[in-house]
């Protein structure tokens, strides 16, 4: 199941997490560190990366994974938006 909201990465990510992290979309905050909170296991993390790259037609660099922004929905949405320009 992949959300279809290409125009808004933040909304797309919230919907993705609601579907893959088994958490109600209303209960996840965009600034929550999804790794620290344990919302994704390693397989779900790989699925997230793959789905984002495919949906938004971007590629993450090694440096992107090192950014603390990458660990929150807001931060990840910002990275996606920068890469889409």
MIDOSE-1310 file (N, C-alpha, C; in nm, 2 decimals, decimal comma, always signed):
residues 85
xxxx	+0,08/-0,12/+0,00/+0,00/+0,00/+0,00/+0,09/+0,12/+0,00; +0,07/+0,21/-0,10/+0,15/+0,33/-0,11/+0,06/+0,45/-0,13; +0,07/+0,54/-0,04/-0,01/+0,66/-0,05/+0,02/+0,74/-0,18; -0,08/+0,81/-0,23/-0,06/+0,88/-0,35/-0,08/+1,03/-0,33
xxxx	+0,02/+1,10/-0,28/+0,02/+1,24/-0,25/+0,15/+1,30/-0,29; +0,18/+1,29/-0,41/+0,31/+1,34/-0,46/+0,34/+1,48/-0,43; +0,24/+1,57/-0,43/+0,27/+1,71/-0,42/+0,31/+1,75/-0,28; +0,28/+1,67/-0,18/+0,31/+1,71/-0,04/+0,38/+1,59/+0,03
xxxx	+0,52/+1,60/+0,03/+0,60/+1,49/+0,10/+0,56/+1,47/+0,24; +0,53/+1,57/+0,32/+0,49/+1,55/+0,46/+0,36/+1,47/+0,47; +0,26/+1,50/+0,40/+0,14/+1,43/+0,40/+0,16/+1,28/+0,36; +0,24/+1,27/+0,25/+0,27/+1,14/+0,20/+0,34/+1,05/+0,30
xxxx	+0,44/+1,11/+0,37/+0,51/+1,04/+0,47/+0,42/+1,00/+0,59; +0,33/+1,09/+0,64/+0,24/+1,06/+0,74/+0,15/+0,94/+0,71; +0,10/+0,95/+0,59/+0,02/+0,83/+0,54/+0,10/+0,71/+0,53; +0,22/+0,72/+0,48/+0,31/+0,60/+0,47/+0,33/+0,54/+0,61
xxxx	+0,36/+0,62/+0,71/+0,39/+0,57/+0,84/+0,26/+0,51/+0,90; +0,15/+0,57/+0,87/+0,02/+0,51/+0,92/+0,00/+0,37/+0,87; +0,04/+0,35/+0,75/+0,02/+0,22/+0,68/+0,12/+0,12/+0,72; +0,25/+0,16/+0,74/+0,36/+0,07/+0,76/+0,41/+0,06/+0,90
xxxx	+0,38/+0,16/+0,98/+0,43/+0,15/+1,12/+0,32/+0,12/+1,22; +0,20/+0,09/+1,16/+0,09/+0,05/+1,25/+0,06/+0,15/+1,36; +0,06/+0,27/+1,32/+0,03/+0,38/+1,41/-0,07/+0,47/+1,34; -0,16/+0,52/+1,42/-0,27/+0,61/+1,37/-0,20/+0,74/+1,32
xxxx	-0,24/+0,78/+1,21/-0,18/+0,90/+1,15/-0,20/+1,02/+1,24; -0,30/+1,03/+1,32/-0,32/+1,14/+1,41/-0,23/+1,13/+1,53; -0,17/+1,02/+1,56/-0,08/+1,00/+1,68/+0,07/+1,01/+1,65; +0,10/+1,03/+1,53/+0,24/+1,05/+1,49/+0,26/+1,20/+1,46
xxxx	+0,36/+1,26/+1,53/+0,39/+1,40/+1,51/+0,51/+1,41/+1,41; +0,50/+1,51/+1,33/+0,61/+1,53/+1,23/+0,75/+1,55/+1,28; +0,76/+1,59/+1,41/+0,89/+1,61/+1,47/+0,94/+1,49/+1,56; +0,86/+1,38/+1,56/+0,90/+1,26/+1,63/+1,01/+1,19/+1,57
xxxx	+1,11/+1,15/+1,64/+1,22/+1,07/+1,59/+1,17/+0,93/+1,58; +1,14/+0,89/+1,45/+1,08/+0,76/+1,43/+1,17/+0,64/+1,46; +1,30/+0,66/+1,46/+1,39/+0,55/+1,49/+1,39/+0,53/+1,64; +1,41/+0,64/+1,72/+1,41/+0,63/+1,87/+1,28/+0,58/+1,92
xxxx	+1,17/+0,61/+1,86/+1,04/+0,57/+1,90/+1,01/+0,42/+1,86; +1,10/+0,37/+1,78/+1,08/+0,23/+1,74/+0,97/+0,20/+1,64; +0,94/+0,30/+1,56/+0,82/+0,29/+1,47/+0,86/+0,20/+1,35; +0,99/+0,19/+1,32/+1,03/+0,11/+1,20/+1,13/+0,00/+1,24
xxxx	+1,12/-0,12/+1,19/+1,23/-0,21/+1,20/+1,32/-0,19/+1,08; +1,42/-0,27/+1,06/+1,52/-0,25/+0,95/+1,45/-0,28/+0,82; +1,36/-0,37/+0,81/+1,29/-0,40/+0,68/+1,20/-0,28/+0,64; +1,13/-0,23/+0,74/+1,04/-0,12/+0,71/+1,12/+0,01/+0,67
xxxx	+1,24/+0,03/+0,73/+1,32/+0,14/+0,70/+1,37/+0,13/+0,56; +1,41/+0,01/+0,51/+1,45/-0,01/+0,37/+1,33/+0,02/+0,28; +1,21/-0,03/+0,32/+1,09/-0,01/+0,24/+1,06/+0,14/+0,23; +1,08/+0,22/+0,34/+1,06/+0,36/+0,34/+1,15/+0,43/+0,24
xxxx	+1,28/+0,40/+0,24/+1,37/+0,46/+0,15/+1,34/+0,42/+0,01; +1,31/+0,30/-0,02/+1,27/+0,26/-0,15/+1,15/+0,33/-0,20; +1,04/+0,33/-0,12/+0,92/+0,39/-0,16/+0,93/+0,54/-0,18; +1,01/+0,61/-0,10/+1,03/+0,75/-0,11/+1,10/+0,78/-0,25
xxxx	+1,21/+0,70/-0,27/+1,29/+0,73/-0,39/+1,20/+0,70/-0,52; +1,12/+0,60/-0,51/+1,04/+0,57/-0,63/+0,93/+0,67/-0,64; +0,86/+0,70/-0,53/+0,74/+0,80/-0,54/+0,78/+0,94/-0,59; +0,89/+0,99/-0,53/+0,93/+1,12/-0,56/+1,04/+1,13/-0,66
xxxx	+1,09/+1,02/-0,72/+1,19/+1,01/-0,82/+1,31/+1,09/-0,78; +1,36/+1,05/-0,66/+1,49/+1,11/-0,61/+1,58/+1,00/-0,57; +1,70/+1,03/-0,54/+1,80/+0,93/-0,48/+1,86/+1,00/-0,36; +1,87/+0,92/-0,25/+1,94/+0,97/-0,13/+2,08/+0,94/-0,15
xxxx	+2,16/+1,03/-0,09/+2,31/+1,01/-0,09/+2,35/+0,95/+0,05; +2,47/+0,90/+0,06/+2,51/+0,86/+0,19/+2,51/+0,97/+0,30; +2,54/+1,09/+0,25/+2,53/+1,20/+0,34/+2,39/+1,23/+0,39; +2,29/+1,21/+0,31/+2,15/+1,23/+0,36/+2,12/+1,14/+0,48
xxxx	+2,17/+1,02/+0,48/+2,14/+0,93/+0,59/+2,21/+0,97/+0,72; +2,31/+1,05/+0,71/+2,38/+1,10/+0,83/+2,32/+1,22/+0,89; +2,23/+1,29/+0,82/+2,17/+1,41/+0,87/+2,06/+1,38/+0,98; +2,06/+1,45/+1,09/+1,96/+1,43/+1,19/+1,82/+1,46/+1,14
xxxx	+1,81/+1,54/+1,03/+1,68/+1,57/+0,97/+1,62/+1,45/+0,92; +1,70/+1,35/+0,88/+1,65/+1,23/+0,82/+1,56/+1,14/+0,92; +1,58/+1,17/+1,05/+1,51/+1,09/+1,15/+1,37/+1,13/+1,19; +1,32/+1,24/+1,13/+1,19/+1,29/+1,16/+1,11/+1,30/+1,03
xxxx	+0,98/+1,30/+1,04/+0,90/+1,32/+0,91/+0,92/+1,46/+0,86; +0,92/+1,56/+0,94/+0,94/+1,70/+0,90/+1,08/+1,71/+0,83; +1,18/+1,66/+0,89/+1,31/+1,67/+0,83/+1,33/+1,59/+0,70; +1,27/+1,47/+0,70/+1,28/+1,39/+0,58/+1,20/+1,46/+0,47
xxxx	+1,08/+1,52/+0,50/+1,00/+1,59/+0,40/+1,09/+1,71/+0,34; +1,16/+1,78/+0,43/+1,25/+1,89/+0,38/+1,35/+1,84/+0,29; +1,42/+1,72/+0,32/+1,52/+1,67/+0,23/+1,46/+1,63/+0,10; +1,34/+1,57/+0,10/+1,27/+1,53/-0,03/+1,24/+1,66/-0,11
xxxx	+1,19/+1,76/-0,04/+1,16/+1,88/-0,12/+1,28/+1,95/-0,18; +1,39/+1,95/-0,11/+1,52/+2,00/-0,16/+1,56/+1,92/-0,28; +1,55/+1,79/-0,28/+1,60/+1,70/-0,38/+1,50/+1,71/-0,51; +1,38/+1,75/-0,49/+1,28/+1,76/-0,60/+1,30/+1,88/-0,68
x	+1,38/+1,98/-0,63/+1,40/+2,11/-0,70/+1,50/+2,09/-0,81
